[in-house]
C-alpha cells in the first residue's frame, strides 16, 4: 500500500516508456510540493519499469500483473494507494508550474465538489484547446459529449474566453482530480468499459448523486492526445459507440431512455452509412459491432442502472446535460463553438 497525505498523481502506463521520458520530467518538477507521483504500470513489455527505476527513482512504481485497460487499471491501482485526493493523469500530458495548487485550493474551499480538471490545451499547438477535455465537458440530450473549447472536431483557440470556474457534467480523464471519498462512494470507473467514455460515466454518476464537478482554469496542462489509440483506429470507433450507449443506459432517467435510444439507433445507422459511403469499411463494421455488443451487454448493466436511479438526486444533472440536439446545432445551424450554443 502506498500512503501519502499529498495528492497522489497517478499515471497509468502501458508501453509508454518513450512518452514518459518526454513528459514525466514536467510532472515530477511541478508536482513535488503538493503531490506524490505514482506510475501504475499496466503490464508493459517495453521496459517502462526498468526505465523508471533508472531515470526517475523519485517516482513510486506500482506494477500491475496485466493490461487491465484504462478503467479497470485505475481501479486496481487506486485500491493500493491511500491519499486524500487522486489525480488521474495521462502519460502524454505536460503540466505547468504550480498546476496542482489551484485545483487543491478549490477543492479545499468547496467540499461540495467531488472532482475537477485543469484547462486542457493541445500540446502540439499550445494556444488551442485539446479535444479530450478543453475547459470542461457537457452532454446534449442524445448523449453526444462536447466541451468549452471543443464541439465535435472543431477546436477553438484559447483567448481566455473560458477562464472562469464552471460547473460541468464531466471532467476529462486525461487530468482528473477527485476526492478519494467520492471515488470510493461512486465505485470508481466502470471497468467493463475498458477505455473511452468511462470518465463521463463516472462524473455523471457523481452529478446524479448531487456532487459537483468543475473546471479550474487557473491550472493549465497540455495534452498530446491519441497517444495510446489513434483517433482513426476502428477500435476507438467501436469503444466510443458501444460505451456511449452503455453510459446512456446506465444513467438516463426512465422517462427519457426509450426516446433517446430510438433516436440513437437512427443516428448511429446514419453514422455507419457515412463510413460505408466513404469507403471506411472497418469503421462501418465497428459501429455495427458496437450496436450488437451493446444489445448483448445491456442485461449485465441493469443492476448498475437501478442503483444509479435509486441514488440520484432529483434535477442534479439537469443544468449540465443540455436539452438541445448538438448535431442539429452544429451541422444545420453552423454553431461550432461552445459560446454559440444555446444558453441554459
TIVEX-591262 format. One line per field, with one value per residue (C-alpha): residue number from 0; residue in three letters; x, y, z. Coordinates in nm, 3 decimals, padded with zeros to 5 digits. Layout:
N
pos [NUM_...]
code [ala_...]
c1 [X_...]
c2 [Y_...]
c3 [Z_...]
This chain:
344
pos [0_1_2_3_4_5_6_7_8_9_10_11_12_13_14_15_16_17_18_19_20_21_22_23_24_25_26_27_28_29_30_31_32_33_34_35_36_37_38_39_40_41_42_43_44_45_46_47_48_49_50_51_52_53_54_55_56_57_58_59_60_61_62_63_64_65_66_67_68_69_70_71_72_73_74_75_76_77_78_79_80_81_82_83_84_85_86_87_88_89_90_91_92_93_94_95_96_97_98_99_100_101_102_103_104_105_106_107_108_109_110_111_112_113_114_115_116_117_118_119_120_121_122_123_124_125_126_127_128_129_130_131_132_133_134_135_136_137_138_139_140_141_142_143_144_145_146_147_148_149_150_151_152_153_154_155_156_157_158_159_160_161_162_163_164_165_166_167_168_169_170_171_172_173_174_175_176_177_178_179_180_181_182_183_184_185_186_187_188_189_190_191_192_193_194_195_196_197_198_199_200_201_202_203_204_205_206_207_208_209_210_211_212_213_214_215_216_217_218_219_220_221_222_223_224_225_226_227_228_229_230_231_232_233_234_235_236_237_238_239_240_241_242_243_244_245_246_247_248_249_250_251_252_253_254_255_256_257_258_259_260_261_262_263_264_265_266_267_268_269_270_271_272_273_274_275_276_277_278_279_280_281_282_283_284_285_286_287_288_289_290_291_292_293_294_295_296_297_298_299_300_301_302_303_304_305_306_307_308_309_310_311_312_313_314_315_316_317_318_319_320_321_322_323_324_325_326_327_328_329_330_331_332_333_334_335_336_337_338_339_340_341_342_343]
code [unk_unk_unk_unk_unk_unk_unk_unk_unk_unk_unk_unk_unk_unk_unk_unk_unk_unk_unk_unk_unk_unk_unk_unk_unk_unk_unk_unk_unk_unk_unk_unk_unk_unk_unk_unk_unk_unk_unk_unk_unk_unk_unk_unk_unk_unk_unk_unk_unk_unk_unk_unk_unk_unk_unk_unk_unk_unk_unk_unk_unk_unk_unk_unk_unk_unk_unk_unk_unk_unk_unk_unk_unk_unk_unk_unk_unk_unk_unk_unk_unk_unk_unk_unk_unk_unk_unk_unk_unk_unk_unk_unk_unk_unk_unk_unk_unk_unk_unk_unk_unk_unk_unk_unk_unk_unk_unk_unk_unk_unk_unk_unk_unk_unk_unk_unk_unk_unk_unk_unk_unk_unk_unk_unk_unk_unk_unk_unk_unk_unk_unk_unk_unk_unk_unk_unk_unk_unk_unk_unk_unk_unk_unk_unk_unk_unk_unk_unk_unk_unk_unk_unk_unk_unk_unk_unk_unk_unk_unk_unk_unk_unk_unk_unk_unk_unk_unk_unk_unk_unk_unk_unk_unk_unk_unk_unk_unk_unk_unk_unk_unk_unk_unk_unk_unk_unk_unk_unk_unk_unk_unk_unk_unk_unk_unk_unk_unk_unk_unk_unk_unk_unk_unk_unk_unk_unk_unk_unk_unk_unk_unk_unk_unk_unk_unk_unk_unk_unk_unk_unk_unk_unk_unk_unk_unk_unk_unk_unk_unk_unk_unk_unk_unk_unk_unk_unk_unk_unk_unk_unk_unk_unk_unk_unk_unk_unk_unk_unk_unk_unk_unk_unk_unk_unk_unk_unk_unk_unk_unk_unk_unk_unk_unk_unk_unk_unk_unk_unk_unk_unk_unk_unk_unk_unk_unk_unk_unk_unk_unk_unk_unk_unk_unk_unk_unk_unk_unk_unk_unk_unk_unk_unk_unk_unk_unk_unk_unk_unk_unk_unk_unk_unk_unk_unk_unk_unk_unk_unk_unk_unk_unk_unk_unk_unk_unk_unk_unk_unk_unk_unk_unk_unk_unk_unk_unk_unk_unk_unk_unk_unk_unk_unk_unk_unk_unk_unk_unk_unk_unk_unk_unk_unk_unk_unk]
c1 [00.000_00.132_00.036_00.065_-00.106_-00.037_-00.227_-00.149_-00.070_-00.127_-00.015_-00.147_00.112_00.103_00.411_00.457_00.828_00.918_00.614_00.705_01.064_00.929_00.659_00.731_01.005_00.748_00.513_00.789_00.928_00.596_00.422_00.677_00.535_00.179_00.185_00.336_00.389_00.298_00.325_00.090_00.215_-00.047_00.171_00.407_00.655_00.868_01.096_00.890_00.951_01.324_01.345_01.160_01.391_01.700_01.590_01.313_01.397_01.180_00.867_00.672_00.630_00.318_00.336_00.007_00.016_-00.160_-00.314_-00.650_-00.732_-00.778_-01.084_-01.009_-00.640_-00.708_-00.947_-00.677_-00.411_-00.610_-00.707_-00.338_-00.298_-00.412_-00.434_-00.694_-00.703_-00.630_-00.521_-00.560_-00.308_-00.235_00.128_00.117_00.039_00.282_00.198_00.289_00.446_00.209_-00.059_-00.174_-00.231_-00.540_-00.701_-00.622_-00.723_-01.057_-01.138_-01.042_-01.268_-01.562_-01.644_-01.949_-01.716_-01.615_-01.387_-01.222_-00.990_-00.737_-00.776_-00.651_-00.471_-00.319_00.047_00.122_-00.043_-00.044_-00.284_-00.561_-00.795_-00.739_-01.004_-01.026_-01.120_-01.090_-01.222_-01.469_-01.739_-02.114_-02.364_-02.651_-02.991_-02.889_-02.563_-02.311_-02.023_-01.875_-01.654_-01.591_-01.342_-01.435_-01.754_-01.725_-01.399_-01.383_-01.117_-01.114_-00.813_-00.769_-00.818_-00.911_-01.280_-01.330_-01.105_-01.378_-01.453_-01.753_-01.979_-01.956_-02.127_-01.788_-01.419_-01.156_-00.990_-00.664_-00.620_-00.891_-00.861_-01.110_-01.157_-01.085_-01.416_-01.610_-01.411_-01.496_-01.854_-01.935_-01.750_-01.465_-01.460_-01.667_-01.402_-01.635_-01.585_-01.212_-01.141_-01.331_-01.636_-01.553_-01.479_-01.804_-01.998_-01.815_-01.876_-02.240_-02.283_-02.127_-02.359_-02.664_-02.569_-02.568_-02.191_-02.027_-01.773_-01.587_-01.305_-01.047_-00.874_-00.615_-00.447_-00.315_-00.192_-00.105_-00.220_-00.087_-00.396_-00.441_-00.109_-00.243_-00.503_-00.511_-00.836_-00.862_-00.840_-01.156_-01.108_-01.158_-01.474_-01.606_-01.533_-01.676_-02.004_-02.051_-01.955_-02.165_-02.473_-02.389_-02.335_-02.674_-02.843_-02.683_-02.767_-03.066_-03.384_-03.658_-03.879_-03.611_-03.447_-03.664_-03.695_-03.321_-03.233_-03.470_-03.301_-02.957_-03.049_-03.134_-02.831_-02.584_-02.721_-02.658_-02.302_-02.238_-02.374_-02.144_-01.843_-01.955_-02.000_-01.653_-01.506_-01.416_-01.536_-01.353_-01.528_-01.865_-01.812_-01.702_-02.031_-02.235_-02.037_-02.074_-02.452_-02.451_-02.227_-02.447_-02.752_-02.561_-02.415_-02.718_-02.860_-02.529_-02.574_-02.930_-02.824_-02.596_-02.882_-03.115_-02.852_-02.783_-03.151_-03.208_-02.920_-02.998_-03.089_-03.378_-03.256_-02.890_-02.762_-03.019_-02.806_-02.505_-02.693_-02.814_-03.158_-03.070_-02.955_-02.586_-02.595_-02.868_-02.689_-02.355_-02.450_-02.771_-02.727_-02.349_-02.286_-01.940_-01.816_-01.936_-02.019_-02.253_-02.464_-02.798_-02.766_-02.909]
c2 [00.000_00.344_00.606_00.984_01.293_01.467_01.442_01.107_01.195_00.858_00.790_00.466_00.343_00.075_00.053_00.429_00.437_00.700_00.913_00.914_01.005_01.309_01.430_01.285_01.542_01.826_01.626_01.546_01.900_02.079_01.837_01.781_02.040_01.907_01.571_01.226_01.094_00.727_00.530_00.230_00.002_-00.197_-00.498_-00.315_-00.510_-00.218_-00.178_00.103_-00.009_-00.053_00.295_00.445_00.278_00.402_00.752_00.854_00.699_00.962_00.824_00.549_00.240_00.027_-00.274_-00.441_-00.802_-00.742_-00.477_-00.409_-00.121_00.238_00.198_-00.124_-00.036_00.275_00.084_-00.175_00.090_00.319_00.030_00.022_00.395_00.577_00.952_01.226_01.306_01.109_01.284_01.060_01.181_01.054_00.980_01.226_01.534_01.821_02.021_02.375_02.534_02.546_02.345_02.149_02.440_02.597_02.253_02.165_02.508_02.500_02.154_02.253_02.558_02.375_02.049_02.002_01.947_01.587_01.634_01.896_01.937_02.195_02.386_02.137_02.270_02.091_02.011_02.034_02.377_02.538_02.822_02.574_02.370_01.996_01.756_01.532_01.795_02.162_02.369_02.106_01.882_01.854_01.627_01.711_01.545_01.248_01.179_01.347_01.498_01.843_02.089_02.451_02.497_02.190_02.094_01.769_01.810_02.191_02.317_02.680_02.899_02.989_03.364_03.342_03.314_03.022_03.138_03.112_02.824_02.648_02.361_02.061_01.733_01.568_01.641_01.487_01.162_01.296_01.510_01.440_01.532_01.351_01.311_00.959_00.952_01.038_00.792_00.513_00.629_00.622_00.294_00.428_00.381_00.110_-00.146_-00.305_-00.002_-00.086_00.260_00.565_00.734_00.589_00.930_01.074_00.785_00.833_01.208_01.165_00.931_01.193_01.463_01.239_01.196_01.572_01.620_01.897_01.869_02.179_02.312_02.528_02.717_02.868_02.532_02.460_02.139_02.039_01.707_01.532_01.312_00.982_00.851_00.505_00.461_00.684_00.869_00.698_00.345_00.130_00.001_00.354_00.391_00.066_00.164_00.515_00.397_00.097_00.275_00.581_00.358_00.171_00.502_00.629_00.308_00.330_00.693_00.823_00.893_00.639_00.886_00.961_00.624_00.480_00.805_00.875_00.519_00.526_00.840_00.690_00.380_00.605_00.834_00.551_00.397_00.724_00.735_00.377_00.457_00.759_00.541_00.294_00.564_00.699_00.355_00.319_-00.037_-00.110_00.182_00.077_-00.268_-00.112_00.077_-00.233_-00.440_-00.172_-00.178_-00.557_-00.558_-00.300_-00.522_-00.825_-00.649_-00.444_-00.705_-00.702_-00.328_-00.347_-00.364_-00.060_00.130_00.052_00.164_00.489_00.578_00.490_00.712_01.006_01.345_01.499_01.751_01.711_01.690_01.900_02.211_02.039_01.794_02.041_01.994_02.072_01.833_01.903_01.751_01.995_02.294_02.202_02.083_02.274_02.597_02.618_02.670_02.521_02.696_02.643_03.011_02.996_02.712_02.786_02.913_02.741]
c3 [00.000_-00.098_00.162_00.139_00.277_-00.056_-00.383_-00.542_-00.905_-01.070_-01.426_-01.573_-01.820_-02.086_-02.308_-02.281_-02.197_-02.455_-02.376_-02.006_-02.085_-02.265_-02.024_-01.681_-01.606_-01.606_-01.381_-01.130_-01.135_-01.091_-00.853_-00.578_-00.336_-00.324_-00.499_-00.490_-00.844_-00.892_-01.215_-01.219_-01.493_-01.682_-01.765_-02.003_-02.212_-02.338_-02.036_-01.879_-01.521_-01.574_-01.729_-01.432_-01.182_-01.365_-01.466_-01.223_-00.884_-00.708_-00.874_-00.698_-00.916_-00.888_-01.122_-01.220_-01.343_-01.676_-01.903_-01.739_-01.972_-01.862_-01.640_-01.455_-01.446_-01.243_-01.018_-00.947_-00.889_-00.662_-00.434_-00.345_-00.279_00.036_-00.027_00.031_-00.342_-00.655_-00.974_-01.277_-01.534_-01.884_-01.967_-02.262_-02.052_-01.993_-01.679_-01.582_-01.278_-00.982_-01.161_-00.856_-00.621_-00.788_-00.808_-00.446_-00.315_-00.495_-00.363_-00.009_-00.026_-00.187_-00.006_-00.227_-00.524_-00.592_-00.892_-01.108_-01.404_-01.527_-01.851_-02.107_-02.414_-02.710_-02.657_-03.031_-03.062_-02.722_-02.798_-02.886_-02.666_-02.665_-02.790_-02.484_-02.230_-02.324_-02.036_-01.923_-02.065_-02.115_-02.293_-02.524_-02.484_-02.703_-02.521_-02.751_-02.549_-02.608_-02.420_-02.357_-02.638_-02.848_-03.029_-03.226_-03.424_-03.406_-03.166_-03.052_-02.990_-02.623_-02.582_-02.214_-02.306_-02.066_-01.783_-01.522_-01.290_-01.441_-01.333_-01.563_-01.630_-01.682_-01.640_-01.863_-01.761_-01.906_-01.591_-01.333_-00.965_-00.742_-00.368_-00.251_-00.060_-00.377_-00.585_-00.345_-00.288_-00.659_-00.716_-00.929_-01.305_-01.471_-01.567_-01.821_-02.046_-02.081_-02.227_-02.359_-02.202_-01.859_-01.705_-01.843_-01.692_-01.360_-01.345_-01.449_-01.151_-00.924_-01.056_-01.018_-00.654_-00.608_-00.611_-00.815_-01.099_-01.222_-01.438_-01.259_-01.544_-01.313_-01.358_-01.709_-01.872_-02.228_-02.373_-02.682_-02.719_-02.902_-02.774_-02.689_-02.963_-03.270_-03.343_-03.681_-03.539_-03.579_-03.224_-03.096_-03.306_-03.159_-02.798_-02.834_-02.987_-02.758_-02.437_-02.515_-02.545_-02.225_-02.043_-02.157_-02.049_-01.706_-01.634_-01.832_-01.637_-01.703_-01.885_-02.146_-02.203_-02.479_-02.675_-02.666_-02.762_-03.060_-03.186_-03.129_-03.329_-03.622_-03.585_-03.532_-03.852_-04.034_-03.898_-04.012_-04.357_-04.384_-04.304_-04.571_-04.836_-04.759_-04.812_-04.442_-04.414_-04.088_-03.917_-04.062_-03.914_-03.583_-03.547_-03.636_-03.387_-03.119_-03.157_-03.136_-02.830_-02.658_-02.701_-02.575_-02.270_-02.169_-01.926_-01.737_-01.671_-01.542_-01.176_-01.219_-01.381_-01.091_-00.840_-01.025_-01.047_-00.682_-00.566_-00.795_-00.651_-00.844_-01.102_-01.007_-01.365_-01.549_-01.596_-01.750_-01.969_-02.227_-02.378_-02.740_-03.012_-03.078_-03.426_-03.531_-03.377_-03.536_-03.885_-03.958_-03.761_-03.801_-03.430_-03.394_-03.083_-02.727_-02.683_-02.986_-02.846_-02.676_-02.323_-02.018]
